[in-house]
Amino acid sequence: MITVVSGIPRSGTSLMMQMLSAGGLPLLTDGMRVPDANNPRGYCEWTPVKSLSRTPEIIGEAEGKVVKVISSLLSSLPSQHEYKIIFMRRPLEEVIASQDRMLVRLGRQVTPTTKASVIAAFERHLNDVDTWLAKKTNMAVLYLAYSDVVRAPHKAAHNVADFLRTVLDVEAMSRQVEQSLYRERSRETSALAG
């Protein structure tokens, strides 16, 4: 069994990886992408996964572990493995704001695009991924909203443990959530937090 944490970038995948590690699961990471102002607790990435579409067999190294795979690469996962996928969701306007803020912190230019067109593209992508996942018999999926994880980390940790059918340290998982790191909030999630 391979446990995969997925979602689009800036949707809370790093937080979930940190929670699973604290809960007692081994992560497949390489430390190449170090913590920074955009992700002070680290990214928990494994660089070889970026070549998954060219070398899908590398995912075998994740057997019995947790690995982060962005949503656009899920379709490259080879069918000979069984997967449990924790898919992080976040309001798309928050994702865009977080990506833009990350670029600014890195001193890069934010490309002026219409937010509506970016959101529409993300929505199409997520719909395609959901449709594809629903047809896969070797993949079980738990969808989690980032805002729910931050608002109720103990409940989220229990949901993850139930989904993975394993004993996890849910208290340690809950302690990984730091409210101050939820920096880009939509009106909806701000209202829930208030």
FENFENMO-V202603 format. One record per residue. N is the residue number from 1. RES is the residue in three letters. SS is DSSP state (alpha for helix, beta for strand, coil for the rest). PHI is phi in radians with two decimals (* if undefined). OMEGA is omega as a letter, one per 30 degrees, with the letter a starting at -180 (NA if undefined). Layout:
n->N res->RES ss->SS phi->PHI omega->OMEGA
n->N res->RES ss->SS phi->PHI omega->OMEGA
This chain:
n->1 res->MET ss->coil phi->* omega->l
n->2 res->ILE ss->beta phi->-2.00 omega->l
n->3 res->THR ss->beta phi->-1.67 omega->a
n->4 res->VAL ss->beta phi->-2.06 omega->l
n->5 res->VAL ss->beta phi->-1.83 omega->a
n->6 res->SER ss->beta phi->-2.39 omega->a
n->7 res->GLY ss->coil phi->2.59 omega->l
n->8 res->ILE ss->coil phi->-1.41 omega->l
n->9 res->PRO ss->coil phi->-0.98 omega->l
n->10 res->ARG ss->coil phi->1.22 omega->a
n->11 res->SER ss->coil phi->-1.89 omega->l
n->12 res->GLY ss->coil phi->1.84 omega->a
n->13 res->THR ss->alpha phi->-1.16 omega->l
n->14 res->SER ss->alpha phi->-1.14 omega->l
n->15 res->LEU ss->alpha phi->-1.03 omega->a
n->16 res->MET ss->alpha phi->-1.12 omega->l
n->17 res->MET ss->alpha phi->-1.06 omega->l
n->18 res->GLN ss->alpha phi->-1.09 omega->l
n->19 res->MET ss->alpha phi->-1.12 omega->a
n->20 res->LEU ss->alpha phi->-1.14 omega->l
n->21 res->SER ss->alpha phi->-1.10 omega->l
n->22 res->ALA ss->alpha phi->-1.10 omega->l
n->23 res->GLY ss->alpha phi->-1.26 omega->l
n->24 res->GLY ss->coil phi->2.04 omega->l
n->25 res->LEU ss->coil phi->-1.62 omega->l
n->26 res->PRO ss->coil phi->-1.35 omega->l
n->27 res->LEU ss->beta phi->-1.73 omega->l
n->28 res->LEU ss->coil phi->-1.75 omega->l
n->29 res->THR ss->coil phi->-2.44 omega->l
n->30 res->ASP ss->coil phi->-2.24 omega->l
n->31 res->GLY ss->coil phi->1.22 omega->a
n->32 res->MET ss->coil phi->-1.15 omega->l
n->33 res->ARG ss->coil phi->-1.71 omega->a
n->34 res->VAL ss->coil phi->-1.47 omega->l
n->35 res->PRO ss->coil phi->-0.99 omega->l
n->36 res->ASP ss->beta phi->-2.61 omega->a
n->37 res->ALA ss->coil phi->-1.10 omega->a
n->38 res->ASN ss->coil phi->-1.38 omega->a
n->39 res->ASN ss->beta phi->-2.59 omega->a
n->40 res->PRO ss->coil phi->-1.06 omega->a
n->41 res->ARG ss->coil phi->-1.74 omega->l
n->42 res->GLY ss->coil phi->1.77 omega->a
n->43 res->TYR ss->coil phi->-1.72 omega->l
n->44 res->CYS ss->coil phi->0.96 omega->a
n->45 res->GLU ss->coil phi->-1.85 omega->l
n->46 res->TRP ss->coil phi->-2.13 omega->a
n->47 res->THR ss->alpha phi->-0.95 omega->a
n->48 res->PRO ss->alpha phi->-1.00 omega->a
n->49 res->VAL ss->alpha phi->-1.11 omega->l
n->50 res->LYS ss->alpha phi->-1.13 omega->l
n->51 res->SER ss->alpha phi->-1.73 omega->a
n->52 res->LEU ss->coil phi->-0.99 omega->a
n->53 res->SER ss->coil phi->-1.19 omega->l
n->54 res->ARG ss->coil phi->-1.62 omega->a
n->55 res->THR ss->coil phi->-2.31 omega->a
n->56 res->PRO ss->alpha phi->-1.09 omega->a
n->57 res->GLU ss->alpha phi->-1.12 omega->a
n->58 res->ILE ss->alpha phi->-1.10 omega->a
n->59 res->ILE ss->alpha phi->-1.12 omega->l
n->60 res->GLY ss->alpha phi->-1.00 omega->l
n->61 res->GLU ss->alpha phi->-1.17 omega->a
n->62 res->ALA ss->alpha phi->-1.58 omega->l
n->63 res->GLU ss->coil phi->-0.98 omega->a
n->64 res->GLY ss->coil phi->1.37 omega->a
n->65 res->LYS ss->coil phi->-2.26 omega->l
n->66 res->VAL ss->beta phi->-1.96 omega->l
n->67 res->VAL ss->beta phi->-2.37 omega->l
n->68 res->LYS ss->beta phi->-1.58 omega->l
n->69 res->VAL ss->coil phi->-2.34 omega->a
n->70 res->ILE ss->coil phi->-1.13 omega->a
n->71 res->SER ss->alpha phi->-1.02 omega->a
n->72 res->SER ss->alpha phi->-1.22 omega->l
n->73 res->LEU ss->alpha phi->-1.80 omega->a
n->74 res->LEU ss->alpha phi->-1.01 omega->a
n->75 res->SER ss->alpha phi->-1.18 omega->l
n->76 res->SER ss->alpha phi->-1.58 omega->l
n->77 res->LEU ss->coil phi->-1.19 omega->a
n->78 res->PRO ss->coil phi->-1.21 omega->a
n->79 res->SER ss->coil phi->-1.36 omega->a
n->80 res->GLN ss->coil phi->-1.36 omega->l
n->81 res->HIS ss->coil phi->-1.89 omega->l
n->82 res->GLU ss->coil phi->-1.72 omega->a
n->83 res->TYR ss->beta phi->-2.24 omega->l
n->84 res->LYS ss->beta phi->-2.02 omega->a
n->85 res->ILE ss->beta phi->-1.96 omega->l
n->86 res->ILE ss->beta phi->-1.73 omega->a
n->87 res->PHE ss->beta phi->-1.84 omega->a
n->88 res->MET ss->beta phi->-1.50 omega->l
n->89 res->ARG ss->beta phi->-2.04 omega->l
n->90 res->ARG ss->coil phi->-2.66 omega->l
n->91 res->PRO ss->coil phi->-0.90 omega->a
n->92 res->LEU ss->alpha phi->-1.12 omega->l
n->93 res->GLU ss->alpha phi->-1.17 omega->l
n->94 res->GLU ss->alpha phi->-1.23 omega->l
n->95 res->VAL ss->alpha phi->-1.04 omega->a
n->96 res->ILE ss->alpha phi->-1.12 omega->l
n->97 res->ALA ss->alpha phi->-1.07 omega->a
n->98 res->SER ss->alpha phi->-1.18 omega->l
n->99 res->GLN ss->alpha phi->-1.11 omega->l
n->100 res->ASP ss->alpha phi->-1.09 omega->l
n->101 res->ARG ss->alpha phi->-1.12 omega->l
n->102 res->MET ss->alpha phi->-1.09 omega->l
n->103 res->LEU ss->alpha phi->-1.07 omega->l
n->104 res->VAL ss->alpha phi->-1.08 omega->l
n->105 res->ARG ss->alpha phi->-1.09 omega->l
n->106 res->LEU ss->coil phi->-1.47 omega->l
n->107 res->GLY ss->coil phi->1.32 omega->a
n->108 res->ARG ss->coil phi->-1.77 omega->l
n->109 res->GLN ss->coil phi->-1.33 omega->l
n->110 res->VAL ss->coil phi->-1.54 omega->a
n->111 res->THR ss->coil phi->-1.20 omega->l
n->112 res->PRO ss->coil phi->-1.27 omega->l
n->113 res->THR ss->coil phi->-2.34 omega->l
n->114 res->THR ss->coil phi->-1.32 omega->a
n->115 res->LYS ss->alpha phi->-0.99 omega->a
n->116 res->ALA ss->alpha phi->-1.07 omega->a
n->117 res->SER ss->alpha phi->-1.24 omega->l
n->118 res->VAL ss->alpha phi->-1.18 omega->l
n->119 res->ILE ss->alpha phi->-1.08 omega->l
n->120 res->ALA ss->alpha phi->-1.08 omega->l
n->121 res->ALA ss->alpha phi->-1.15 omega->l
n->122 res->PHE ss->alpha phi->-1.08 omega->a
n->123 res->GLU ss->alpha phi->-1.07 omega->l
n->124 res->ARG ss->alpha phi->-1.09 omega->l
n->125 res->HIS ss->alpha phi->-1.04 omega->a
n->126 res->LEU ss->alpha phi->-1.13 omega->l
n->127 res->ASN ss->alpha phi->-1.10 omega->l
n->128 res->ASP ss->alpha phi->-1.08 omega->a
n->129 res->VAL ss->alpha phi->-1.12 omega->l
n->130 res->ASP ss->alpha phi->-1.04 omega->l
n->131 res->THR ss->alpha phi->-1.09 omega->l
n->132 res->TRP ss->alpha phi->-1.12 omega->a
n->133 res->LEU ss->alpha phi->-1.10 omega->a
n->134 res->ALA ss->alpha phi->-1.09 omega->a
n->135 res->LYS ss->coil phi->-1.63 omega->a
n->136 res->LYS ss->coil phi->-1.59 omega->a
n->137 res->THR ss->coil phi->-1.42 omega->l
n->138 res->ASN ss->coil phi->-1.73 omega->a
n->139 res->MET ss->beta phi->-2.30 omega->l
n->140 res->ALA ss->beta phi->-1.84 omega->a
n->141 res->VAL ss->beta phi->-2.23 omega->l
n->142 res->LEU ss->beta phi->-2.01 omega->l
n->143 res->TYR ss->beta phi->-1.62 omega->l
n->144 res->LEU ss->beta phi->-2.24 omega->l
n->145 res->ALA ss->beta phi->-1.47 omega->l
n->146 res->TYR ss->alpha phi->-0.95 omega->a
n->147 res->SER ss->alpha phi->-1.09 omega->l
n->148 res->ASP ss->alpha phi->-1.19 omega->l
n->149 res->VAL ss->alpha phi->-1.10 omega->a
n->150 res->VAL ss->alpha phi->-1.22 omega->a
n->151 res->ARG ss->alpha phi->-1.27 omega->a
n->152 res->ALA ss->coil phi->-2.37 omega->a
n->153 res->PRO ss->alpha phi->-1.10 omega->a
n->154 res->HIS ss->alpha phi->-1.14 omega->l
n->155 res->LYS ss->alpha phi->-1.11 omega->l
n->156 res->ALA ss->alpha phi->-1.07 omega->a
n->157 res->ALA ss->alpha phi->-1.09 omega->l
n->158 res->HIS ss->alpha phi->-1.11 omega->l
n->159 res->ASN ss->alpha phi->-1.05 omega->l
n->160 res->VAL ss->alpha phi->-1.15 omega->l
n->161 res->ALA ss->alpha phi->-1.06 omega->l
n->162 res->ASP ss->alpha phi->-1.11 omega->a
n->163 res->PHE ss->alpha phi->-1.10 omega->a
n->164 res->LEU ss->alpha phi->-1.41 omega->a
n->165 res->ARG ss->coil phi->0.91 omega->l
n->166 res->THR ss->coil phi->-2.51 omega->l
n->167 res->VAL ss->coil phi->-1.44 omega->l
n->168 res->LEU ss->coil phi->-2.17 omega->l
n->169 res->ASP ss->coil phi->-1.42 omega->a
n->170 res->VAL ss->alpha phi->-1.17 omega->l
n->171 res->GLU ss->alpha phi->-1.16 omega->l
n->172 res->ALA ss->alpha phi->-1.13 omega->l
n->173 res->MET ss->alpha phi->-1.07 omega->a
n->174 res->SER ss->alpha phi->-1.06 omega->a
n->175 res->ARG ss->alpha phi->-1.20 omega->l
n->176 res->GLN ss->coil phi->-1.29 omega->a
n->177 res->VAL ss->coil phi->-1.41 omega->l
n->178 res->GLU ss->coil phi->-2.05 omega->a
n->179 res->GLN ss->alpha phi->-0.94 omega->a
n->180 res->SER ss->alpha phi->-1.16 omega->a
n->181 res->LEU ss->alpha phi->-1.51 omega->l
n->182 res->TYR ss->coil phi->-1.55 omega->a
n->183 res->ARG ss->coil phi->-1.62 omega->l
n->184 res->GLU ss->coil phi->-1.81 omega->a
n->185 res->ARG ss->coil phi->-2.08 omega->l
n->186 res->SER ss->coil phi->-1.34 omega->l
n->187 res->ARG ss->alpha phi->-0.99 omega->a
n->188 res->GLU ss->alpha phi->-1.09 omega->a
n->189 res->THR ss->alpha phi->-1.29 omega->l
n->190 res->SER ss->alpha phi->-1.11 omega->l
n->191 res->ALA ss->alpha phi->-1.13 omega->l
n->192 res->LEU ss->alpha phi->-1.14 omega->a
n->193 res->ALA ss->alpha phi->-1.28 omega->a
n->194 res->GLY ss->coil phi->-1.32 omega->NA
